[in-house]
Amino acid sequence: MTRSEFGYFCAGVAAGALGHKFYPQLKEQLGPYMAGAMVFAQQAFGDAMKDALATVDSMQKAAEPVGAEFFGVRPAAAAPAAGAEHAAA
């Protein structure tokens, strides 16, 4: 750890200690601003999640074989049982 990194670490510890000491007063004064910021952050996170899910869906769709929607898998009930053609003979 360099001297400058140690200085940043100590400054962060001091800022955290002061923030903890004055937290009730800061919470009272900054409460309305923080509530607005939280609403904005929730909306931004929701939009980011929608975009991420759309990207994942498009990637999964691109990974499907060509014609997969046309040549879909038959349901298990419609598929003949193994050995059924020999039993009928």
C-alpha positions as CSV (number, residue, x, y, z in Angstrom):
1,M,0.0,0.0,0.0
2,T,1.4,3.3,-1.0
3,R,1.4,6.5,1.1
4,S,-1.3,8.1,-1.1
5,E,-3.5,5.0,-0.8
6,F,-3.1,5.0,2.9
7,G,-4.1,8.7,3.0
8,Y,-7.2,8.0,1.0
9,F,-8.1,5.1,3.3
10,C,-7.7,7.3,6.4
11,A,-9.8,10.0,4.8
12,G,-12.5,7.5,4.0
13,V,-12.5,6.2,7.6
14,A,-12.7,9.7,9.0
15,A,-15.6,10.6,6.6
16,G,-17.4,7.4,7.6
17,A,-17.0,8.2,11.3
18,L,-18.3,11.7,10.9
19,G,-21.2,10.5,8.8
20,H,-22.1,7.9,11.4
21,K,-21.9,10.5,14.2
22,F,-24.2,13.0,12.4
23,Y,-26.4,10.5,10.7
24,P,-29.7,11.4,12.5
25,Q,-29.3,15.1,11.6
26,L,-28.3,14.3,8.1
27,K,-31.2,11.9,7.7
28,E,-33.6,14.6,8.9
29,Q,-32.3,17.2,6.6
30,L,-31.6,15.1,3.5
31,G,-34.6,12.8,3.8
32,P,-36.8,14.3,1.1
33,Y,-33.8,14.4,-1.3
34,M,-32.9,10.8,-0.6
35,A,-36.5,9.7,-1.1
36,G,-36.5,11.2,-4.6
37,A,-33.2,9.7,-5.4
38,M,-34.4,6.3,-4.3
39,V,-37.4,6.5,-6.6
40,F,-35.2,7.5,-9.5
41,A,-32.8,4.7,-8.7
42,Q,-35.6,2.1,-8.6
43,Q,-36.9,3.3,-11.9
44,A,-33.5,3.2,-13.5
45,F,-32.8,-0.3,-12.1
46,G,-36.1,-1.5,-13.4
47,D,-35.4,-0.1,-16.8
48,A,-31.9,-1.7,-16.8
49,M,-33.4,-5.1,-15.8
50,K,-36.0,-4.9,-18.7
51,D,-33.2,-4.1,-21.1
52,A,-31.0,-7.0,-19.7
53,L,-33.9,-9.5,-20.0
54,A,-34.7,-8.4,-23.5
55,T,-31.0,-8.9,-24.4
56,V,-31.0,-12.4,-22.8
57,D,-34.2,-13.3,-24.6
58,S,-32.8,-12.2,-28.0
59,M,-29.6,-14.1,-27.4
60,Q,-31.5,-17.3,-26.5
61,K,-33.7,-16.8,-29.6
62,A,-30.5,-16.4,-31.7
63,A,-29.1,-19.6,-30.3
64,E,-32.0,-21.7,-31.4
65,P,-31.6,-23.8,-34.5
66,V,-33.0,-22.4,-37.7
67,G,-36.6,-23.6,-38.2
68,A,-37.0,-24.7,-34.5
69,E,-40.4,-23.1,-34.4
70,F,-41.6,-25.0,-37.4
71,F,-40.1,-28.4,-36.5
72,G,-41.2,-28.3,-32.9
73,V,-40.9,-31.2,-30.5
74,R,-43.9,-33.5,-30.6
75,P,-45.8,-33.9,-27.3
76,A,-45.0,-37.0,-25.4
77,A,-48.6,-38.3,-25.6
78,A,-48.5,-38.3,-29.5
79,A,-45.1,-40.0,-29.7
80,P,-45.3,-43.8,-30.2
81,A,-44.1,-45.9,-27.3
82,A,-40.8,-47.7,-27.7
83,G,-41.4,-51.2,-29.1
84,A,-45.1,-50.5,-29.9
85,E,-44.6,-51.2,-33.6
86,H,-43.3,-54.7,-32.8
87,A,-46.1,-55.5,-30.4
88,A,-48.8,-54.8,-33.0
89,A,-47.2,-57.3,-35.5
